[in-house]
Amino acid sequence: MVVGKKPTLSKIVQYYLKKNGIFDDGMVWGWTSLLGCAINRCDNLQTNPRKCVYFPDGNYRTAKPYTEGPSCSRCSSEHRCNRNQCSRY
């Protein structure tokens, strides 16, 4: 990734997949609505540490990442249906 430029989410995902072959499954939780990621450049390491924080979080072993049912059937009044997903935007 280019330092000094603001990467798009798509570029972050592509970079992460290329370097690691996997992506954090926190992205799939249906109720997660906020995402923040950081990548730290470390000249003395062969990799650049990165971390993403999701809110509300997910990855509960006893829960499914999505609620079954028709798309957007449980959107709150603050959300609208956008590409078959509840969205604030």
Buried (B, 14 or more C-beta within 10 A) or exposed (E): BEEEEEBEEEEBBBBBEEEEEEBBEBBEBEBBEEEEBEBEEEEEEEEBEBEBEBEEEBEEEEEEBEEEEEEBEEBEEEBEEEEEEBEEE
